[in-house]
Amino acid sequence: MSRAGIRLFMVALIVYFFIPFWWLLVSSTKSTEALFGSAAFWFSSPGSVVDNLGGLFGRQDHAYLHWMGNSVLYSAAGGVGATAIATLAGYAFAVFSFPGRRLLFSALLGMIMVPSTALVIPTYLLLSKAQLTDTIWAVILPSLLNPFGVYLVRVYVQQSLPAELLEAARIDGAGEIRTFTRIALPVIRPALVTVLLFSTVATWNNFFLPLVMLSDDKLYPLTVGLQSWLQAATIQSGNQVLFNLIIIGSLVSILPLIVTFLMLQRYWRGGLTLGSLR
């Protein structure tokens, strides 16, 4: 392909991925009547966005705010916990030699291939035995496991953390914990930020796991809460105003992810070990 053809293809991809977000943004500003009108991709009643926001945050005793708080809790706990576990495990796989390392790492690679939805029912059976279903732990504990994060940290440590640097720290009298916290962590920070972002987004967007684990609507995250409104709007034909709330609620639910990405992207910097061995 020519350079112009490649650019045209990339522009087409950008437009293709931008269309759903544009429709969501436009539809969030419409009234119930305009939502089902013909102008699907253009503004028709922009002033309705205030009414939609008021209905969103005030409906069902501020249920949306409760669901957003639950999503923040689940994502923060799952993201930070999964990053911590992945960092320790990946660093151990990359630096230390211990019996069964290859077997365990092969099992880890196999876990990456298993879809997370396939593990929901077995996880539910395990947590039900421990009487943890319909609690916040039913969502947080499964979110702590991130096999891909372990693999990513292990590869990043091997590629960016020279063994000579660790050996020099040990010769200077630093223990393993101090070597890990003072030498390794600053170097592998881009990988940690990547794992944190992936884990946070995955937990925030998780739908099937909380749907199976939770029956109390006060514990719902945004994904399950909005789906319960969608069911109500579908069953009750006279409750079409819920479609407006679901659409603008979906738009609002994206904003925390955008803010998180903007806050973390400045930590993605390579070349942190340049000159470290000089």
C-alpha positions as a LaTeX table, in Angstrom:
\begin{tabular}{lrrr}
\hline
Residue & $x$ (\AA) & $y$ (\AA) & $z$ (\AA) \\
\hline
Met1 & 0.00 & 0.00 & 0.00 \\
Ser2 & 1.11 & 3.54 & $-0.64$ \\
Arg3 & 1.64 & 5.98 & 2.18 \\
Ala4 & $-1.59$ & 7.78 & 1.26 \\
Gly5 & $-3.49$ & 4.50 & 1.32 \\
Ile6 & $-2.09$ & 3.63 & 4.74 \\
Arg7 & $-3.09$ & 7.04 & 6.10 \\
Leu8 & $-6.57$ & 6.69 & 4.63 \\
Phe9 & $-6.91$ & 3.26 & 6.22 \\
Met10 & $-5.83$ & 4.62 & 9.63 \\
Val11 & $-8.29$ & 7.50 & 9.37 \\
Ala12 & $-11.06$ & 5.02 & 8.57 \\
Leu13 & $-10.15$ & 3.00 & 11.66 \\
Ile14 & $-10.19$ & 6.13 & 13.83 \\
Val15 & $-13.64$ & 7.08 & 12.53 \\
Tyr16 & $-14.88$ & 3.52 & 13.02 \\
Phe17 & $-13.82$ & 3.45 & 16.68 \\
Phe18 & $-15.00$ & 7.00 & 17.31 \\
Ile19 & $-18.56$ & 6.52 & 16.00 \\
Pro20 & $-19.94$ & 4.66 & 19.09 \\
Phe21 & $-18.51$ & 7.31 & 21.44 \\
Trp22 & $-19.94$ & 10.10 & 19.27 \\
Trp23 & $-23.39$ & 8.45 & 19.29 \\
Leu24 & $-23.21$ & 8.09 & 23.08 \\
Leu25 & $-22.22$ & 11.74 & 23.48 \\
Val26 & $-24.97$ & 13.00 & 21.17 \\
Ser27 & $-27.67$ & 10.75 & 22.63 \\
Ser28 & $-26.84$ & 11.87 & 26.17 \\
Thr29 & $-28.03$ & 15.36 & 25.31 \\
Lys30 & $-31.42$ & 14.32 & 23.92 \\
Ser31 & $-34.85$ & 14.16 & 25.45 \\
Thr32 & $-36.88$ & 10.96 & 25.42 \\
Glu33 & $-38.79$ & 12.01 & 22.31 \\
Ala34 & $-35.65$ & 13.08 & 20.43 \\
Leu35 & $-33.80$ & 9.92 & 21.41 \\
Phe36 & $-36.06$ & 7.81 & 19.22 \\
Gly37 & $-36.12$ & 10.36 & 16.39 \\
Ser38 & $-34.37$ & 10.22 & 13.05 \\
Ala39 & $-31.30$ & 12.39 & 13.85 \\
Ala40 & $-29.33$ & 9.62 & 15.53 \\
Phe41 & $-25.87$ & 11.14 & 15.08 \\
Trp42 & $-26.54$ & 14.81 & 15.66 \\
Phe43 & $-27.73$ & 17.06 & 18.48 \\
Ser44 & $-31.43$ & 17.86 & 18.56 \\
Ser45 & $-32.15$ & 19.00 & 22.13 \\
Pro46 & $-28.81$ & 19.78 & 23.85 \\
Gly47 & $-30.54$ & 21.41 & 26.82 \\
Ser48 & $-31.90$ & 18.03 & 27.92 \\
Val49 & $-28.49$ & 17.00 & 29.24 \\
Val50 & $-29.18$ & 18.87 & 32.49 \\
Asp51 & $-32.50$ & 17.08 & 32.96 \\
Asn52 & $-30.87$ & 13.75 & 32.14 \\
Leu53 & $-28.11$ & 14.32 & 34.69 \\
Gly54 & $-30.63$ & 15.33 & 37.33 \\
Gly55 & $-32.71$ & 12.23 & 36.69 \\
Leu56 & $-29.61$ & 10.04 & 36.66 \\
Phe57 & $-28.28$ & 11.12 & 40.04 \\
Gly58 & $-31.68$ & 11.42 & 41.70 \\
Arg59 & $-33.39$ & 8.23 & 40.58 \\
Gln60 & $-33.99$ & 5.34 & 42.96 \\
Asp61 & $-32.61$ & 7.15 & 46.03 \\
His62 & $-29.31$ & 8.13 & 44.34 \\
Ala63 & $-28.65$ & 4.54 & 43.28 \\
Tyr64 & $-26.25$ & 5.59 & 40.52 \\
Leu65 & $-23.94$ & 7.30 & 43.02 \\
His66 & $-23.94$ & 4.16 & 45.19 \\
Trp67 & $-23.09$ & 2.02 & 42.18 \\
Met68 & $-20.29$ & 4.36 & 41.15 \\
Gly69 & $-18.88$ & 4.23 & 44.68 \\
Asn70 & $-18.96$ & 0.44 & 44.52 \\
Ser71 & $-17.18$ & 0.47 & 41.15 \\
Val72 & $-14.49$ & 2.77 & 42.53 \\
Leu73 & $-14.02$ & 0.49 & 45.54 \\
Tyr74 & $-13.85$ & $-2.69$ & 43.49 \\
Ser75 & $-11.53$ & $-1.17$ & 40.87 \\
Ala76 & $-9.18$ & 0.46 & 43.37 \\
Ala77 & $-8.89$ & $-2.63$ & 45.56 \\
Gly78 & $-8.67$ & $-5.02$ & 42.62 \\
Gly79 & $-6.25$ & $-2.85$ & 40.64 \\
Val80 & $-3.84$ & $-2.14$ & 43.49 \\
Gly81 & $-4.02$ & $-5.69$ & 44.85 \\
Ala82 & $-3.57$ & $-7.32$ & 41.45 \\
Thr83 & $-0.62$ & $-5.02$ & 40.69 \\
Ala84 & 1.07 & $-5.84$ & 44.00 \\
Ile85 & 0.66 & $-9.60$ & 43.54 \\
Ala86 & 1.72 & $-9.48$ & 39.89 \\
Thr87 & 4.79 & $-7.40$ & 40.76 \\
Leu88 & 6.01 & $-9.75$ & 43.47 \\
Ala89 & 5.31 & $-12.88$ & 41.46 \\
Gly90 & 6.77 & $-11.54$ & 38.21 \\
Tyr91 & 9.90 & $-10.30$ & 39.96 \\
Ala92 & 10.37 & $-13.67$ & 41.64 \\
Phe93 & 9.99 & $-15.53$ & 38.33 \\
Ala94 & 12.53 & $-13.25$ & 36.65 \\
Val95 & 15.21 & $-12.97$ & 39.34 \\
Phe96 & 15.17 & $-16.07$ & 41.54 \\
Ser97 & 15.75 & $-19.72$ & 40.76 \\
Phe98 & 13.59 & $-22.15$ & 42.72 \\
Pro99 & 12.30 & $-25.69$ & 42.21 \\
Gly100 & 9.35 & $-25.91$ & 39.86 \\
Arg101 & 9.79 & $-22.44$ & 38.38 \\
Arg102 & 9.41 & $-23.58$ & 34.78 \\
Leu103 & 6.38 & $-25.72$ & 35.59 \\
Leu104 & 4.68 & $-22.89$ & 37.46 \\
Phe105 & 5.39 & $-20.41$ & 34.71 \\
Ser106 & 4.01 & $-22.83$ & 32.12 \\
Ala107 & 0.87 & $-23.15$ & 34.21 \\
Leu108 & 0.71 & $-19.36$ & 34.35 \\
Leu109 & 0.84 & $-19.14$ & 30.56 \\
Gly110 & $-1.97$ & $-21.68$ & 30.40 \\
Met111 & $-4.06$ & $-19.55$ & 32.75 \\
Ile112 & $-3.71$ & $-16.60$ & 30.38 \\
Met113 & $-5.41$ & $-18.64$ & 27.67 \\
Val114 & $-8.47$ & $-19.41$ & 29.82 \\
Pro115 & $-11.29$ & $-16.83$ & 29.43 \\
Ser116 & $-12.13$ & $-15.14$ & 32.70 \\
Thr117 & $-15.85$ & $-15.79$ & 32.16 \\
Ala118 & $-15.17$ & $-19.54$ & 32.16 \\
Leu119 & $-13.91$ & $-19.28$ & 35.75 \\
Val120 & $-16.89$ & $-17.37$ & 37.15 \\
Ile121 & $-19.06$ & $-20.38$ & 37.98 \\
Pro122 & $-16.24$ & $-22.37$ & 39.68 \\
Thr123 & $-15.28$ & $-19.22$ & 41.57 \\
Tyr124 & $-18.88$ & $-18.79$ & 42.67 \\
Leu125 & $-19.00$ & $-22.35$ & 44.00 \\
Leu126 & $-15.77$ & $-21.82$ & 45.95 \\
Leu127 & $-16.85$ & $-18.52$ & 47.46 \\
Ser128 & $-20.30$ & $-19.86$ & 48.31 \\
Lys129 & $-18.61$ & $-22.56$ & 50.41 \\
Ala130 & $-16.78$ & $-19.79$ & 52.24 \\
Gln131 & $-20.05$ & $-17.79$ & 52.56 \\
Leu132 & $-18.54$ & $-14.82$ & 50.75 \\
Thr133 & $-21.09$ & $-14.48$ & 47.96 \\
Asp134 & $-23.20$ & $-11.32$ & 47.96 \\
Thr135 & $-20.36$ & $-9.43$ & 49.66 \\
Ile136 & $-17.74$ & $-7.04$ & 48.33 \\
Trp137 & $-15.13$ & $-9.79$ & 48.68 \\
Ala138 & $-16.89$ & $-11.84$ & 46.04 \\
Val139 & $-15.86$ & $-9.20$ & 43.50 \\
Ile140 & $-12.53$ & $-8.07$ & 44.97 \\
Leu141 & $-10.87$ & $-11.43$ & 45.63 \\
Pro142 & $-11.19$ & $-12.83$ & 42.07 \\
Ser143 & $-9.98$ & $-9.47$ & 40.72 \\
Leu144 & $-6.66$ & $-9.87$ & 42.54 \\
Leu145 & $-5.51$ & $-12.58$ & 40.14 \\
Asn146 & $-3.96$ & $-11.26$ & 36.94 \\
Pro147 & $-1.84$ & $-13.92$ & 35.17 \\
Phe148 & $-1.10$ & $-11.61$ & 32.26 \\
Gly149 & 0.18 & $-9.01$ & 34.71 \\
Val150 & 2.61 & $-11.54$ & 36.19 \\
Tyr151 & 3.83 & $-12.42$ & 32.71 \\
Leu152 & 4.22 & $-8.76$ & 31.76 \\
Val153 & 6.23 & $-7.91$ & 34.88 \\
Arg154 & 8.45 & $-10.96$ & 34.44 \\
Val155 & 9.26 & $-10.07$ & 30.83 \\
Tyr156 & 9.82 & $-6.41$ & 31.66 \\
Val157 & 12.18 & $-7.25$ & 34.52 \\
Gln158 & 14.22 & $-9.54$ & 32.30 \\
Gln159 & 14.43 & $-6.95$ & 29.54 \\
Ser160 & 15.04 & $-3.74$ & 31.50 \\
Leu161 & 16.62 & $-4.71$ & 34.83 \\
Pro162 & 20.25 & $-5.83$ & 34.36 \\
Ala163 & 21.41 & $-8.62$ & 36.62 \\
Glu164 & 24.63 & $-6.66$ & 37.19 \\
Leu165 & 22.64 & $-3.86$ & 38.80 \\
Leu166 & 21.06 & $-6.24$ & 41.30 \\
Glu167 & 24.38 & $-7.91$ & 41.97 \\
Ala168 & 26.03 & $-4.55$ & 42.63 \\
Ala169 & 23.34 & $-3.73$ & 45.17 \\
Arg170 & 23.88 & $-7.04$ & 46.94 \\
Ile171 & 27.65 & $-6.48$ & 47.01 \\
Asp172 & 27.05 & $-3.11$ & 48.65 \\
Gly173 & 25.22 & $-4.90$ & 51.46 \\
Ala174 & 21.59 & $-4.37$ & 50.42 \\
Gly175 & 19.20 & $-7.18$ & 51.30 \\
Glu176 & 16.67 & $-8.62$ & 48.90 \\
Ile177 & 13.83 & $-6.45$ & 50.20 \\
Arg178 & 15.88 & $-3.27$ & 49.96 \\
Thr179 & 17.16 & $-4.24$ & 46.52 \\
Phe180 & 13.59 & $-4.79$ & 45.37 \\
Thr181 & 12.19 & $-1.55$ & 46.81 \\
Arg182 & 15.13 & 0.78 & 46.08 \\
Ile183 & 16.54 & $-0.62$ & 42.83 \\
Ala184 & 13.94 & $-2.74$ & 41.04 \\
Leu185 & 10.72 & $-0.81$ & 41.64 \\
Pro186 & 11.89 & 2.52 & 40.16 \\
Val187 & 13.15 & 0.74 & 37.06 \\
Ile188 & 10.04 & $-1.36$ & 36.39 \\
Arg189 & 7.58 & 1.42 & 37.19 \\
Pro190 & 6.23 & 1.64 & 33.60 \\
Ala191 & 5.30 & $-2.04$ & 33.75 \\
Leu192 & 3.58 & $-1.56$ & 37.11 \\
Val193 & 1.56 & 1.35 & 35.79 \\
Thr194 & 0.53 & $-0.74$ & 32.79 \\
Val195 & $-0.60$ & $-3.63$ & 34.99 \\
Leu196 & $-2.42$ & $-1.20$ & 37.30 \\
Leu197 & $-4.28$ & 0.40 & 34.42 \\
Phe198 & $-5.22$ & $-2.92$ & 32.81 \\
Ser199 & $-6.39$ & $-4.38$ & 36.13 \\
Thr200 & $-8.38$ & $-1.27$ & 37.05 \\
Val201 & $-10.11$ & $-1.08$ & 33.68 \\
Ala202 & $-10.87$ & $-4.81$ & 33.68 \\
Thr203 & $-12.44$ & $-4.62$ & 37.14 \\
Trp204 & $-14.35$ & $-1.44$ & 36.30 \\
Asn205 & $-15.83$ & $-2.99$ & 33.15 \\
Asn206 & $-16.42$ & $-6.43$ & 34.68 \\
Phe207 & $-20.04$ & $-7.48$ & 34.28 \\
Phe208 & $-20.49$ & $-11.23$ & 34.46 \\
Leu209 & $-18.64$ & $-11.78$ & 37.74 \\
Pro210 & $-20.64$ & $-9.27$ & 39.86 \\
Leu211 & $-23.83$ & $-10.32$ & 38.07 \\
Val212 & $-23.35$ & $-13.89$ & 39.32 \\
Met213 & $-21.91$ & $-13.05$ & 42.74 \\
Leu214 & $-24.24$ & $-10.26$ & 43.87 \\
Ser215 & $-27.97$ & $-10.23$ & 44.52 \\
Asp216 & $-28.14$ & $-7.10$ & 46.70 \\
Asp217 & $-28.60$ & $-4.09$ & 44.40 \\
Lys218 & $-26.80$ & $-1.90$ & 46.93 \\
Leu219 & $-23.57$ & $-3.79$ & 46.13 \\
Tyr220 & $-23.95$ & $-3.54$ & 42.35 \\
Pro221 & $-21.22$ & $-1.87$ & 40.31 \\
Leu222 & $-22.18$ & 0.46 & 37.48 \\
Thr223 & $-22.20$ & $-2.28$ & 34.86 \\
Val224 & $-24.77$ & $-4.44$ & 36.66 \\
Gly225 & $-26.76$ & $-1.46$ & 37.93 \\
Leu226 & $-27.24$ & 0.00 & 34.46 \\
Gln227 & $-28.18$ & $-3.43$ & 33.15 \\
Ser228 & $-30.91$ & $-3.70$ & 35.81 \\
Trp229 & $-32.33$ & $-0.39$ & 34.57 \\
Leu230 & $-32.18$ & $-1.68$ & 31.01 \\
Gln231 & $-34.21$ & $-4.72$ & 32.00 \\
Ala232 & $-36.78$ & $-2.51$ & 33.69 \\
Ala233 & $-36.98$ & $-0.22$ & 30.65 \\
Thr234 & $-37.42$ & $-3.20$ & 28.33 \\
Ile235 & $-40.12$ & $-4.88$ & 30.40 \\
Gln236 & $-42.05$ & $-1.70$ & 31.24 \\
Ser237 & $-43.00$ & $-0.09$ & 27.93 \\
Gly238 & $-44.10$ & 3.14 & 29.61 \\
Asn239 & $-40.75$ & 3.66 & 31.32 \\
Gln240 & $-38.78$ & 4.87 & 28.31 \\
Val241 & $-37.15$ & 7.67 & 30.27 \\
Leu242 & $-34.81$ & 5.01 & 31.64 \\
Phe243 & $-33.15$ & 4.77 & 28.23 \\
Asn244 & $-31.99$ & 8.38 & 28.60 \\
Leu245 & $-30.61$ & 7.66 & 32.06 \\
Ile246 & $-28.84$ & 4.50 & 30.88 \\
Ile247 & $-27.16$ & 6.35 & 28.00 \\
Ile248 & $-25.97$ & 9.32 & 30.01 \\
Gly249 & $-25.01$ & 6.97 & 32.85 \\
Ser250 & $-22.82$ & 5.04 & 30.41 \\
Leu251 & $-21.19$ & 8.29 & 29.33 \\
Val252 & $-20.52$ & 9.37 & 32.91 \\
Ser253 & $-19.06$ & 5.95 & 33.72 \\
Ile254 & $-16.34$ & 6.48 & 31.11 \\
Leu255 & $-15.05$ & 9.70 & 32.69 \\
Pro256 & $-13.21$ & 8.08 & 35.65 \\
Leu257 & $-11.34$ & 5.80 & 33.23 \\
Ile258 & $-10.30$ & 8.78 & 31.11 \\
Val259 & $-9.09$ & 10.64 & 34.20 \\
Thr260 & $-7.18$ & 7.57 & 35.39 \\
Phe261 & $-5.48$ & 7.16 & 32.04 \\
Leu262 & $-4.48$ & 10.84 & 31.89 \\
Met263 & $-3.06$ & 10.65 & 35.41 \\
Leu264 & $-1.02$ & 7.50 & 34.78 \\
Gln265 & 0.23 & 8.06 & 31.25 \\
Arg266 & 3.05 & 10.34 & 32.36 \\
Tyr267 & 4.63 & 7.39 & 34.18 \\
Trp268 & 5.07 & 5.44 & 30.94 \\
Arg269 & 8.63 & 6.29 & 30.25 \\
Gly270 & 11.31 & 4.03 & 28.95 \\
Gly271 & 15.03 & 4.10 & 29.24 \\
Leu272 & 15.08 & 4.43 & 33.02 \\
Thr273 & 18.18 & 2.25 & 33.26 \\
Leu274 & 20.27 & 4.21 & 30.75 \\
Gly275 & 23.55 & 5.08 & 32.39 \\
Ser276 & 22.81 & 3.04 & 35.50 \\
Leu277 & 25.84 & 0.82 & 34.94 \\
Arg278 & 28.28 & 3.61 & 34.22 \\
\hline
\end{tabular}
